[in-house]
Amino acid sequence: MFKKILKATAVLVALVSSGPVFGQAGDYTFAVSSSTFTPIVGGTDVNSVEADISISAAIPIGFTFEFDGASYTSVKVGSDGFLSFNSSAGSGTTNDLDNGTASRRPLVAPLWDDHQGSATTSNSKASYVVTGTAPNRVFTFEWLNWEWNWNANDSVVSFQVKLYETTNEVQFAYRWQNASAISSPSASIGLSGATTFLSVSGIGSGTPTVSNSTEDNGIDTVVTDQVFTFTPPLCSSPIFNSVTDVKTDSATVNFTALGSGPFYINYGSAGFTQGAAGSFYDTVTASPFILHGLTDDKTYDFYIQTDCGANGVSQWVGANSFTTVPSCLLPVFSSFSNVTSDSITINWTGTGSGPWYVYWGPTGFDQATPGVSLDTSTSTSFIAHGLTGGTSYSFFIKEDCGGGDTSSYAGPFTTNTVYVPPYMETFADGYPGADYTEGAGFIGNPTVFTSTTSSAWKQDGFSNVGTTGATSLNIYGTSRREWFFGPSIDLGDGTTTYQVEFDASVTDWNGTGPDAMGPDDSVVVVVSTDNGATWSRSNMVLALTASDNIPNGAGLHFSASLAGYTGIVKIGVYAESTLSNTDYDFHIDNFQVRIPPACPDPTLLSSTLYGVDSVIVSWKSSASSFNYNYGVSPTAAGTGTPIATTDTFVVLTGLTGSTMYDFHVQASCSGGSSLSTYLAYPLQHLL
């Protein structure tokens, strides 16, 4: 095996000329020399290159030139210091040797940056000339008295590219002129081929170097009379394409041969040093080549090299990598099904007959620690029981293929159990809340959605106070059809009746002042009886319109019975506007589902001005008595001695104009043994 290495080393130094095979840009050798910079005399002007961000039409080279493994007879030249062999090349200020656009590569770049040739004081000029006689002609293109960069106040530099017939060498030459005129330099110098590149660095250090793995795109100077020469290799490296048909013990390597070979492949465990003892060598006569005798579920690196006989060997290409297939494959997750408030079924497919091991627990649990959440399944599904409603759970699965061979763990696969009342979303962590989704579309029987992923509902501060903690919708125009949908909630078998409730307020658009819903507008609460698969107007449980007089500030609390609804449902909120008349923000907060309290809260508070100093406040309730208090804002609920009443309205008199008042009311049930919560109602907009 190592005789191959010795042979390769021997032919490397036996560079007997028998017709070169011109290789990839990254294989070119680099040399630095000195020669007096001599401007072109009698050349052909290319005025189009002198403008900012410009490129020439095709310019004839005057002979056939080989570069990056292909033959060319013309070039296109950019004002920004590059020469492209691609007939589709356009201008480009962004120097990018290592990953440039394919339509500009291959190219050579003596000084690629955002240049311009418009220096009037020193007379910028772009030109070219072909000198010598066949087969030793030289094509020279020159950027004379060039501005670096485009907004430099005078010429900074002159530079040339020379292309040599027969040897196919590329040469760059420079003259530094005016350091005080340079502006924001950041150039690249080098070659850029179809798949490889060569970048020069260390300009001005006295020992410039090149790299085919790292580009230096921060060059800010050149050296007068310094010459860079790039010589194509006598033996071209192969071009790696892909690794295919990877199995447990083999893999197919595909490459493009730039020569007749043979080719050497050196491979070993990932991270091995090329040529190190313990690695493996194969001799290949053509692509593709199959590597055998590999270990399953293992990552390998490999390198490829061409043997050109009398012309030596190419550089090694690599490292490239692949990972063999495990002998026991990962299970493939299929779906979650039958998700309830206390159980989840997870389904998967496997390559064998199992058994399978399932680690599971609340999302974020330590999968590496065995415990009560490790189960064995003899089928490709597993039911996790005893879960908590409204909680996120994660699952990991691996297969036992027998004989001590197991797969790695696949996962995590994560989903949430269904919520059970009491459930509340305060939007304290933003909107949408946990498991919320959005949509758009006119409500119907059933609704046809124009979007099932987004709506105009957004995160906001309640009543536009702040920017978080609630959700709001700007309602205006003729085409508002906006939905948000809550998570799955298990309402049980009907033994217990629940209600949905929330706080709502209406304000000026993008403001905190009072406003009102338009006569065509509505905000409705809808129940989906098939867990969000369909939404129907027939399942509306609450509709809010202009007649509800929803205030700003603390808004109002609304509730609706969910009597008759059972099983797993979703609850959505739909807002609609069909005419261009009003423009306001509708706010929602504290969206919840719960058992109705023993003494239900009053609802639909409203107020009417009654005389110059009086207000009538009314509400709706099934209770027969109530307690209320009020006072100049801020007045807390229940402050002082609340006033009792058996009416569902009160007349507040003796109020002061232009003064903000707070009003609070609670229901009193069962002779006062059961009380609702106090509801607040602001009166600041009435006086």
GIHU-V523682 format. One record per residue. PHI is phi in radians with two decimals (none if undefined). Layout:
phi->PHI
phi->PHI
//
This chain:
phi->none
phi->-1.30
phi->-1.07
phi->-1.08
phi->-1.16
phi->-1.13
phi->-1.06
phi->-1.06
phi->-1.18
phi->-1.15
phi->-1.27
phi->-1.07
phi->-1.59
phi->-1.62
phi->-1.51
phi->-1.38
phi->-1.29
phi->-2.42
phi->1.63
phi->-1.23
phi->-1.84
phi->-1.41
phi->-1.82
phi->-1.24
phi->-1.00
phi->-1.22
phi->-1.61
phi->-1.07
phi->-1.51
phi->-2.22
phi->-2.45
phi->-2.02
phi->-2.53
phi->-2.22
phi->-2.80
phi->-1.07
phi->-1.21
phi->-2.09
phi->-1.07
phi->-1.13
phi->-2.08
phi->1.28
phi->-1.38
phi->-1.64
phi->-1.21
phi->-2.19
phi->-1.09
phi->-1.10
phi->-1.33
phi->-1.35
phi->-1.41
phi->-1.16
phi->0.86
phi->-2.19
phi->-2.51
phi->-1.39
phi->-1.29
phi->-1.09
phi->-1.98
phi->-1.19
phi->-1.32
phi->1.75
phi->-2.85
phi->-1.50
phi->-2.05
phi->-1.69
phi->-2.57
phi->0.97
phi->1.44
phi->-2.34
phi->-1.85
phi->-2.41
phi->-2.13
phi->-2.59
phi->-2.42
phi->-2.11
phi->-2.11
phi->-1.77
phi->-1.09
phi->-1.60
phi->1.51
phi->-2.40
phi->-2.24
phi->-1.88
phi->-1.61
phi->-1.58
phi->-1.18
phi->-1.70
phi->-1.08
phi->-2.02
phi->-1.20
phi->-2.96
phi->-1.44
phi->-1.50
phi->-1.26
phi->-2.66
phi->-1.20
phi->-1.49
phi->-2.65
phi->-1.27
phi->-1.07
phi->-1.11
phi->-1.30
phi->-1.89
phi->-1.48
phi->-1.39
phi->-2.66
phi->-2.14
phi->-2.30
phi->-1.22
phi->-2.91
phi->-1.52
phi->-2.83
phi->-1.50
phi->-1.72
phi->-2.78
phi->-2.00
phi->-2.15
phi->-1.26
phi->-1.41
phi->-1.08
phi->-1.87
phi->1.06
phi->-1.08
phi->-2.75
phi->-1.96
phi->-2.76
phi->-2.49
phi->-2.69
phi->-1.97
phi->-2.12
phi->1.46
phi->-2.18
phi->-1.03
phi->-1.75
phi->-2.21
phi->-1.37
phi->-2.31
phi->-1.69
phi->-2.15
phi->-2.02
phi->-2.26
phi->-1.83
phi->-1.73
phi->0.93
phi->-1.65
phi->-1.43
phi->-2.32
phi->-1.64
phi->-1.06
phi->-1.79
phi->-1.09
phi->-1.52
phi->-2.94
phi->-1.15
phi->-2.09
phi->-2.68
phi->-2.19
phi->-2.69
phi->-2.35
phi->-2.02
phi->-2.11
phi->-1.98
phi->-1.79
phi->-1.16
phi->1.30
phi->-1.34
phi->1.01
phi->-1.31
phi->-2.01
phi->-2.35
phi->-2.00
phi->-2.30
phi->-2.41
phi->-2.46
phi->-1.52
phi->-2.19
phi->-2.63
phi->-1.11
phi->-1.29
phi->-1.69
phi->-1.20
phi->-2.43
phi->0.88
phi->-1.27
phi->-2.87
phi->-1.84
phi->-2.09
phi->-2.26
phi->2.73
phi->-2.05
phi->-2.40
phi->-1.68
phi->-1.11
phi->-2.30
phi->-2.30
phi->-2.61
phi->-2.48
phi->-2.05
phi->-1.54
phi->-2.48
phi->1.34
phi->-1.07
phi->1.48
phi->-1.43
phi->1.64
phi->-2.39
phi->-1.02
phi->-2.29
phi->-2.23
phi->-2.46
phi->-1.85
phi->-2.20
phi->-2.33
phi->-1.59
phi->-1.74
phi->-1.97
phi->-2.19
phi->-1.20
phi->-2.24
phi->-2.79
phi->-2.34
phi->-2.04
phi->-1.00
phi->1.20
phi->-1.43
phi->-2.18
phi->-1.91
phi->-2.10
phi->-2.00
phi->-1.97
phi->-1.15
phi->-1.28
phi->-1.29
phi->-2.25
phi->-1.56
phi->-1.21
phi->-1.23
phi->-1.82
phi->-1.23
phi->-1.90
phi->-2.93
phi->-2.04
phi->-2.23
phi->0.88
phi->-1.33
phi->-2.14
phi->-1.21
phi->-2.27
phi->-2.73
phi->-2.75
phi->-1.82
phi->-1.72
phi->-2.01
phi->-2.59
phi->-1.78
phi->-1.59
phi->-1.77
phi->2.68
phi->-1.59
phi->1.37
phi->-1.27
phi->-2.21
phi->-1.92
phi->-2.07
phi->-1.94
phi->-2.43
phi->-3.06
phi->-1.03
phi->-0.90
phi->1.62
phi->-1.17
phi->-1.47
phi->-0.98
phi->1.53
phi->-1.28
phi->-1.06
phi->1.69
phi->-1.49
phi->-2.10
phi->-2.14
phi->-2.35
phi->-1.82
phi->-2.11
phi->-1.75
phi->-2.87
phi->-1.71
phi->-1.46
phi->-2.35
phi->-1.76
phi->-1.53
phi->-1.92
phi->1.23
phi->-1.50
phi->-1.72
phi->-1.18
phi->0.92
phi->-2.37
phi->-1.65
phi->-2.08
phi->-1.88
phi->-2.61
phi->-2.24
phi->-2.20
phi->-2.48
phi->-1.74
phi->-1.79
phi->-1.73
phi->1.18
phi->-1.10
phi->-1.60
phi->1.48
phi->-2.06
phi->-1.41
phi->-1.18
phi->-1.27
phi->-1.83
phi->2.65
phi->-1.42
phi->-1.98
phi->-2.35
phi->-2.73
phi->-2.18
phi->-1.21
phi->-1.30
phi->-1.12
phi->-1.23
phi->-2.05
phi->-1.37
phi->-1.07
phi->-1.08
phi->-1.93
phi->-1.08
phi->-1.87
phi->-2.99
phi->-1.78
phi->-2.51
phi->0.86
phi->-1.38
phi->-2.16
phi->-1.30
phi->-2.29
phi->-2.67
phi->-2.44
phi->-1.83
phi->-1.92
phi->-2.17
phi->-2.65
phi->-2.11
phi->-2.24
phi->-1.61
phi->-2.22
phi->-1.76
phi->1.40
phi->-1.29
phi->-2.13
phi->-1.87
phi->-2.12
phi->-1.64
phi->-2.67
phi->3.01
phi->-0.97
phi->-0.91
phi->1.76
phi->-1.18
phi->-1.45
phi->-1.14
phi->-1.38
phi->-1.82
phi->-1.10
phi->3.10
phi->-1.17
phi->-1.69
phi->-1.90
phi->-2.25
phi->-1.97
phi->-2.17
phi->-1.67
phi->-2.20
phi->-1.56
phi->-2.69
phi->-2.62
phi->-1.88
phi->-1.62
phi->-1.89
phi->1.21
phi->-1.54
phi->-1.76
phi->-1.09
phi->1.10
phi->-2.19
phi->-1.52
phi->-2.17
phi->-2.13
phi->-2.28
phi->-2.12
phi->-2.32
phi->-2.41
phi->-1.85
phi->-1.73
phi->-1.59
phi->1.57
phi->1.11
phi->1.40
phi->-1.71
phi->-2.17
phi->-1.33
phi->-1.30
phi->-1.37
phi->-1.63
phi->2.36
phi->-1.41
phi->-1.97
phi->-2.23
phi->-2.69
phi->-1.95
phi->-1.25
phi->-1.24
phi->-1.29
phi->-2.19
phi->-1.10
phi->-1.36
phi->-2.25
phi->-2.51
phi->-2.03
phi->-1.66
phi->1.06
phi->-1.14
phi->-1.72
phi->1.80
phi->-2.18
phi->-1.21
phi->-1.32
phi->-1.01
phi->1.18
phi->-1.49
phi->-2.32
phi->-2.36
phi->-2.89
phi->-2.58
phi->2.69
phi->-1.15
phi->-1.17
phi->-2.59
phi->-2.22
phi->-1.58
phi->-1.33
phi->-1.83
phi->-1.54
phi->-1.54
phi->-2.63
phi->-2.06
phi->-2.20
phi->-2.62
phi->-2.67
phi->-1.59
phi->-1.08
phi->-2.58
phi->-1.23
phi->-2.83
phi->-1.51
phi->-1.08
phi->1.04
phi->1.09
phi->-1.67
phi->1.41
phi->-2.25
phi->-2.39
phi->1.68
phi->-2.78
phi->-2.23
phi->-2.54
phi->-2.42
phi->-1.40
phi->-1.82
phi->-2.91
phi->1.33
phi->-1.88
phi->-2.31
phi->-1.32
phi->-2.52
phi->-1.95
phi->-2.15
phi->-2.31
phi->-2.10
phi->-1.37
phi->-1.35
phi->-1.18
phi->-2.30
phi->-1.60
phi->-1.55
phi->1.36
phi->-1.65
phi->1.69
phi->-1.07
phi->-1.91
phi->-1.70
phi->-2.00
phi->-2.36
phi->-1.78
phi->-2.66
phi->-2.93
phi->-1.68
phi->-2.44
phi->-2.56
phi->-2.21
phi->-2.33
phi->-0.94
phi->-1.04
phi->1.08
phi->-2.51
phi->-1.84
phi->-1.27
phi->-1.25
phi->-2.69
phi->-2.45
phi->-1.20
phi->-1.34
phi->-1.12
phi->-1.65
phi->-1.57
phi->-2.73
phi->-2.19
phi->-2.19
phi->-1.89
phi->-2.21
phi->-1.87
phi->-1.72
phi->-1.42
phi->-2.00
phi->1.05
phi->1.62
phi->-1.18
phi->-2.41
phi->-2.33
phi->-2.30
phi->-1.03
phi->-1.20
phi->-1.86
phi->-1.24
phi->-1.97
phi->-2.77
phi->-2.31
phi->-1.92
phi->-2.35
phi->-1.04
phi->-1.20
phi->-1.44
phi->0.85
phi->-1.27
phi->-1.44
phi->-1.57
phi->1.14
phi->-1.31
phi->1.15
phi->-2.32
phi->-1.80
phi->-2.10
phi->-2.54
phi->-2.56
phi->-1.25
phi->-1.87
phi->-1.01
phi->1.65
phi->-1.69
phi->-2.38
phi->1.24
phi->-1.54
phi->-2.25
phi->-2.17
phi->-2.08
phi->-2.11
phi->-2.07
phi->-2.11
phi->-2.16
phi->-2.47
phi->-2.48
phi->-2.08
phi->-2.24
phi->-1.61
phi->-2.31
phi->-1.97
phi->-2.51
phi->-2.61
phi->-1.88
phi->-1.88
phi->-2.00
phi->-2.34
phi->-2.59
phi->0.91
phi->-1.35
phi->-2.58
phi->-2.21
phi->-2.73
phi->-1.21
phi->-0.98
phi->-1.10
phi->-1.01
phi->-2.11
phi->-1.08
phi->-1.17
phi->-1.05
phi->-2.31
phi->0.92
phi->-1.12
phi->-2.60
phi->-2.53
phi->-2.44
phi->-1.17
phi->-2.30
phi->1.49
phi->-1.41
phi->-2.32
phi->-2.31
phi->-2.40
phi->-1.72
phi->-1.92
phi->-2.27
phi->-2.71
phi->-2.11
phi->-2.95
phi->-1.52
phi->-1.26
phi->-1.86
phi->-2.60
phi->-2.58
phi->-2.12
phi->-2.50
phi->-2.56
phi->-2.72
phi->3.11
phi->-1.07
phi->-1.14
phi->-1.59
phi->-2.16
phi->-1.40
phi->-1.08
phi->1.38
phi->-1.10
phi->1.25
phi->-1.82
phi->-1.02
phi->-1.69
phi->-1.58
phi->-2.67
phi->-1.82
phi->-1.59
phi->-1.75
phi->-2.77
phi->-2.46
phi->-1.92
phi->-1.69
phi->-2.06
phi->1.22
phi->-1.42
phi->-1.72
phi->-1.10
phi->0.97
phi->-2.20
phi->-1.53
phi->-2.10
phi->-1.97
phi->-2.10
phi->-2.32
phi->-2.46
phi->-2.37
phi->-1.50
phi->-2.11
phi->-2.06
phi->0.91
phi->1.15
phi->1.62
phi->-1.35
phi->-2.32
phi->-2.15
phi->-1.42
phi->-1.31
phi->-1.32
phi->-1.86
phi->-1.69
phi->-2.52
phi->-1.48
phi->-2.04
phi->-1.17
phi->-1.65
phi->-1.72
phi->-1.95
//
